[in-house]
Amino acid sequence: MEHTNKSRFTDLIDEPIDRLLPPIRGQQNQPLVSLIEAMQPVSSFFNGIKDKIMIALNNSQNPTDGLTQEESASIQLYTMQFDDGPSLFELLNQSLRSENRQNLKPWFPYLKLFCTALCKLPSQKTKVWRGVRDVDLSAKYEKGTIFAWWGISSCMTDMQTLEISQSFSAQEQNTLFSIECINGKSISQQSYFKNTEQEIILMPGSYFEVIDQLNSATGLHIIGLREITTSMTLFKPLFAIWNEETTSSAKYQSSISSSSTSTGIPSTASNYRVLEQMTKGTNKFIFLLSDNIK
């Protein structure tokens, strides 16, 4: 594999926005495994990947945001910049952007673990930035264009931080994207570069509309994007499934509570055991009930 020394914040030049690729299917059905197991199918793509996994796990011994060590480490591994070959984000994004969806299958175990971690983080509606150096993309992203980005999109919350960290020069033709996102995931607490980059991730298959362009005399081209929804599910992220299950769980609990009131039966732990039994075998909702079952 060729080493390109890319940054994940500028890794967007190869996005195939001129056509819509087939939806991504299957990763959500994978079993949840450890990070070492999840990386096994793609381990031959990298040099010394086991050492990097051990570093990520060691740095994730005290995970935050309700994540497990394995989940937090999967995010940290994504953010690491490998100095002996292509980084994980490079090869993963290449596969996500491939027309041949078979190329993505070896990544499914890792995507399951990575997305499970992201689904536990709250979605953020905010403005974020990413860009690319020494390229004017304004002709490719004309106002009114609607498109999908298939790679995992790493963004920053501050434009100046992005410009400085990526060494944007006033003497170059640079493109910055100002993005109004609705499903951003903040990973600053899980990143290898903790609390320094304020990174927000946008999921594969995120859908956008170009709403504005600003071309300055200095060669800086700012393209305004708005994240939008589409009737087609391009990539069903696990946090969407998580939210659906949480909503359904709330409905079940409300139904049980109403039933208990009408029959005179108090809302006790036994009622929650009934709900657990109703969903036994599906592994749904049970995590919501554990604190209530004595």
C-alpha positions as CSV (number, residue, x, y, z in Angstrom):
1,M,0.0,0.0,0.0
2,E,1.3,3.4,-1.0
3,H,1.9,5.9,1.9
4,T,0.4,9.3,1.1
5,N,0.9,11.1,4.4
6,K,-2.7,12.5,4.3
7,S,-4.5,14.2,7.0
8,R,-8.0,13.0,7.8
9,F,-9.2,16.6,7.9
10,T,-8.2,17.2,4.3
11,D,-9.0,13.7,3.0
12,L,-11.8,14.5,0.6
13,I,-10.3,15.2,-2.8
14,D,-11.2,11.6,-3.9
15,E,-14.9,11.8,-2.9
16,P,-17.0,10.6,-6.0
17,I,-19.6,13.4,-5.7
18,D,-20.5,13.2,-9.5
19,R,-22.5,10.0,-8.9
20,L,-24.3,8.3,-6.1
21,L,-22.8,5.0,-5.1
22,P,-24.8,2.0,-3.9
23,P,-25.9,2.1,-0.2
24,I,-23.6,0.4,2.3
25,R,-25.3,-2.7,3.8
26,G,-24.2,-5.4,6.2
27,Q,-21.9,-3.9,8.8
28,Q,-24.7,-3.5,11.3
29,N,-25.3,-7.2,11.3
30,Q,-21.7,-8.1,12.4
31,P,-21.1,-9.5,15.9
32,L,-19.5,-7.1,18.2
33,V,-15.9,-8.2,18.9
34,S,-12.7,-6.9,20.4
35,L,-10.6,-4.3,18.6
36,I,-7.9,-6.9,17.9
37,E,-10.4,-9.3,16.4
38,A,-12.1,-6.5,14.5
39,M,-8.8,-5.5,12.8
40,Q,-7.7,-9.1,12.0
41,P,-9.3,-9.2,8.5
42,V,-7.4,-6.0,7.5
43,S,-4.2,-6.5,9.5
44,S,-2.2,-7.3,6.4
45,F,-2.9,-3.8,5.0
46,F,-0.7,-2.2,7.7
47,N,2.8,-2.4,9.2
48,G,2.9,-3.2,12.9
49,I,-0.8,-2.8,13.5
50,K,-0.8,-4.9,16.7
51,D,1.5,-2.4,18.4
52,K,-0.8,0.5,17.4
53,I,-3.8,-1.4,18.7
54,M,-2.0,-1.9,22.0
55,I,-1.2,1.8,22.2
56,A,-4.9,2.7,21.6
57,L,-6.1,0.2,24.2
58,N,-3.6,1.4,26.8
59,N,-4.6,5.0,26.2
60,S,-8.3,4.0,26.6
61,Q,-8.2,2.4,30.1
62,N,-10.4,5.0,31.5
63,P,-12.9,5.7,28.8
64,T,-15.5,8.5,29.0
65,D,-18.9,9.1,27.6
66,G,-20.2,5.7,28.6
67,L,-17.9,3.9,26.1
68,T,-16.1,0.6,26.8
69,Q,-12.3,0.4,26.5
70,E,-12.6,-1.4,23.2
71,E,-15.0,1.1,21.8
72,S,-13.0,4.1,22.9
73,A,-9.8,2.5,21.5
74,S,-11.5,1.9,18.1
75,I,-12.0,5.7,17.8
76,Q,-8.4,6.4,19.0
77,L,-7.0,4.0,16.4
78,Y,-9.0,5.9,13.7
79,T,-7.4,9.2,14.7
80,M,-3.8,7.9,14.9
81,Q,-1.4,9.1,12.1
82,F,0.8,6.2,11.2
83,D,4.4,7.1,10.2
84,D,5.4,3.7,8.6
85,G,2.6,3.4,6.0
86,P,-0.9,4.5,5.3
87,S,-3.1,5.4,8.3
88,L,-6.3,3.5,9.1
89,F,-8.5,6.3,8.0
90,E,-6.9,6.4,4.6
91,L,-7.5,2.8,3.7
92,L,-10.9,2.7,5.3
93,N,-12.1,5.7,3.4
94,Q,-10.7,4.3,0.1
95,S,-12.9,1.3,0.6
96,L,-15.9,3.4,1.7
97,R,-15.6,5.3,-1.6
98,S,-15.2,2.3,-3.8
99,E,-17.9,1.4,-6.3
100,N,-17.3,-2.2,-5.5
101,R,-18.9,-2.7,-2.1
102,Q,-17.2,-6.1,-1.8
103,N,-14.0,-4.1,-1.0
104,L,-15.6,-2.9,2.2
105,K,-16.5,-6.3,3.6
106,P,-13.1,-6.9,5.4
107,W,-13.8,-3.6,7.3
108,F,-17.3,-4.6,8.6
109,P,-16.1,-5.9,12.0
110,Y,-14.2,-2.7,12.7
111,L,-17.0,-0.6,11.4
112,K,-19.4,-2.4,13.8
113,L,-17.2,-1.6,16.8
114,F,-16.4,2.0,15.6
115,C,-20.1,2.8,14.9
116,T,-21.2,1.2,18.2
117,A,-18.9,3.7,20.0
118,L,-20.2,6.6,17.9
119,C,-23.8,5.7,18.5
120,K,-23.3,6.2,22.3
121,L,-22.2,9.8,21.7
122,P,-24.9,12.5,21.4
123,S,-25.5,13.9,17.9
124,Q,-24.5,17.6,17.6
125,K,-26.1,20.2,15.4
126,T,-23.3,22.7,14.8
127,K,-21.0,24.3,12.3
128,V,-17.8,22.5,11.5
129,W,-14.9,22.9,9.1
130,R,-12.7,20.8,6.9
131,G,-10.7,21.6,3.7
132,V,-8.0,20.7,1.3
133,R,-4.7,22.5,0.5
134,D,-3.5,23.8,-2.9
135,V,-6.8,23.0,-4.7
136,D,-9.7,25.1,-5.8
137,L,-12.8,22.9,-5.6
138,S,-15.4,25.6,-6.3
139,A,-16.2,24.4,-9.8
140,K,-16.8,20.9,-8.5
141,Y,-19.1,22.1,-5.7
142,E,-21.3,24.6,-7.4
143,K,-24.1,26.2,-5.5
144,G,-27.2,23.9,-5.5
145,T,-25.2,20.7,-5.9
146,I,-26.6,17.8,-3.8
147,F,-24.2,15.0,-3.0
148,A,-23.0,12.4,-0.5
149,W,-19.6,12.1,1.1
150,W,-18.9,8.4,1.5
151,G,-15.8,8.5,3.6
152,I,-15.7,9.2,7.4
153,S,-15.5,13.0,7.4
154,S,-13.2,14.4,10.1
155,C,-14.0,18.1,10.9
156,M,-12.9,20.8,13.3
157,T,-15.1,23.2,15.2
158,D,-12.8,26.2,14.5
159,M,-11.7,27.5,11.1
160,Q,-8.4,29.0,12.3
161,T,-7.4,25.9,14.1
162,L,-7.9,23.9,10.9
163,E,-5.9,26.4,8.8
164,I,-3.0,26.5,11.3
165,S,-2.9,22.7,11.9
166,Q,-3.0,21.9,8.2
167,S,-0.5,24.7,7.2
168,F,-2.8,26.5,4.9
169,S,-0.9,29.2,3.1
170,A,-2.2,32.5,1.7
171,Q,0.0,31.9,-1.4
172,E,-2.0,28.8,-2.3
173,Q,-5.4,28.0,-3.8
174,N,-7.1,26.4,-0.8
175,T,-10.6,25.2,-0.3
176,L,-12.4,25.3,3.1
177,F,-15.9,23.7,3.7
178,S,-18.1,25.4,6.2
179,I,-20.6,22.7,7.1
180,E,-23.9,23.0,9.0
181,C,-24.1,19.5,10.4
182,I,-27.0,17.9,12.2
183,N,-25.5,14.5,13.2
184,G,-22.0,15.4,14.2
185,K,-20.2,13.2,16.8
186,S,-17.6,14.9,19.0
187,I,-14.6,12.5,19.6
188,S,-12.3,15.0,21.4
189,Q,-12.2,12.8,24.5
190,Q,-11.4,9.6,22.6
191,S,-8.9,11.0,20.1
192,Y,-5.2,10.2,20.2
193,F,-4.8,14.0,20.1
194,K,-7.1,14.5,23.1
195,N,-8.5,18.0,23.6
196,T,-6.3,19.6,21.0
197,E,-8.2,19.2,17.7
198,Q,-11.9,19.4,18.9
199,E,-12.8,16.9,16.2
200,I,-16.3,16.2,15.0
201,I,-17.0,13.2,12.8
202,L,-19.6,13.0,10.1
203,M,-20.7,9.5,9.2
204,P,-20.3,7.7,5.8
205,G,-23.1,8.5,3.4
206,S,-23.7,12.0,4.9
207,Y,-25.8,14.0,2.5
208,F,-25.2,17.7,1.7
209,E,-26.4,20.6,-0.4
210,V,-24.0,23.4,-1.4
211,I,-25.7,26.6,-0.1
212,D,-23.0,29.2,-0.7
213,Q,-19.6,30.1,-2.1
214,L,-17.1,32.8,-1.2
215,N,-13.9,33.2,-3.3
216,S,-11.4,35.6,-1.9
217,A,-8.6,37.5,-3.7
218,T,-6.1,35.7,-1.6
219,G,-6.9,32.3,-3.2
220,L,-9.1,31.0,-0.3
221,H,-12.3,29.4,-1.5
222,I,-15.0,28.8,1.2
223,I,-17.9,26.5,0.2
224,G,-20.9,26.4,2.5
225,L,-22.6,23.1,3.0
226,R,-25.8,22.1,4.8
227,E,-26.3,18.5,5.9
228,I,-29.7,17.3,4.7
229,T,-31.8,14.1,4.9
230,T,-32.7,11.8,2.0
231,S,-35.5,9.2,1.6
232,M,-32.8,6.6,0.7
233,T,-30.8,5.2,3.6
234,L,-27.2,5.3,2.3
235,F,-25.6,4.0,5.4
236,K,-27.7,3.1,8.4
237,P,-25.5,4.1,11.3
238,L,-25.9,2.3,14.6
239,F,-26.8,5.4,16.4
240,A,-30.0,5.6,14.3
241,I,-30.8,2.0,15.3
242,W,-30.0,2.9,18.9
243,N,-32.3,5.9,18.8
244,E,-35.1,3.8,17.3
245,E,-34.7,1.2,20.1
246,T,-34.5,3.8,22.8
247,T,-37.8,5.4,21.5
248,S,-39.4,1.9,21.3
249,S,-38.2,1.1,24.8
250,A,-39.8,4.3,26.2
251,K,-43.1,3.3,24.6
252,Y,-42.9,-0.1,26.2
253,Q,-42.1,1.4,29.6
254,S,-45.0,3.8,29.2
255,S,-47.3,1.0,28.3
256,I,-46.3,-1.1,31.2
257,S,-46.6,1.9,33.6
258,S,-50.2,2.6,32.3
259,S,-51.1,-1.1,32.6
260,S,-49.8,-1.2,36.2
261,T,-51.9,1.8,37.2
262,S,-55.1,0.5,35.7
263,T,-54.8,-2.9,37.3
264,G,-53.6,-1.6,40.7
265,I,-50.3,-3.5,40.4
266,P,-47.4,-1.2,41.6
267,S,-44.5,-0.4,39.2
268,T,-41.8,-2.6,40.7
269,A,-38.8,-4.4,39.5
270,S,-41.0,-7.4,38.5
271,N,-42.6,-5.2,35.8
272,Y,-39.2,-4.5,34.3
273,R,-38.4,-8.2,34.3
274,V,-41.6,-8.7,32.2
275,L,-40.2,-6.2,29.7
276,E,-36.9,-7.9,29.7
277,Q,-38.6,-11.3,29.0
278,M,-40.6,-9.7,26.2
279,T,-37.3,-8.7,24.5
280,K,-35.2,-11.7,25.4
281,G,-33.3,-13.0,22.5
282,T,-33.1,-9.6,20.7
283,N,-30.6,-7.9,23.0
284,K,-32.6,-4.8,22.8
285,F,-33.5,-2.4,25.6
286,I,-32.0,-4.6,28.3
287,F,-29.2,-2.1,28.9
288,L,-31.8,0.5,29.8
289,L,-33.3,-1.7,32.4
290,S,-30.3,-3.0,34.3
291,D,-30.3,-0.2,36.9
292,N,-34.0,-0.9,37.7
293,I,-33.7,-4.7,38.2
294,K,-32.8,-5.7,41.7
